[in-house]
Amino acid sequence: MRTAGAGVKTLPIWILDTLFRPSQAPIVNVIAVVLVLVSIVPIYIAQRIAGAGKESR
C-alpha cells in the first residue's frame, strides 16, 4: 500500500481543507456528486449482469 508523501494533498485532505472555506463549497459538492455517480454506475451494471439470467417478478 502506498501513502502520500509530504506536501501531497490527497482527495480526502483536499475535501476537508475546502469544507472550511465557504466560497469553495460548490466545488466540494460537485466532486461529491461525481464520486457518488462513479460508485453507483458499476454497481448498477453488475446487478444487471448478475440478474440477467433470472426472471423478474
PyMOL commands that set and color helices and strands:
alter all, ss='L'
color gray80, all
select helices_A, chain A and resi 11-19+22-50
alter helices_A, ss='H'
color red, helices_A
deselect
rebuild
show_as cartoon
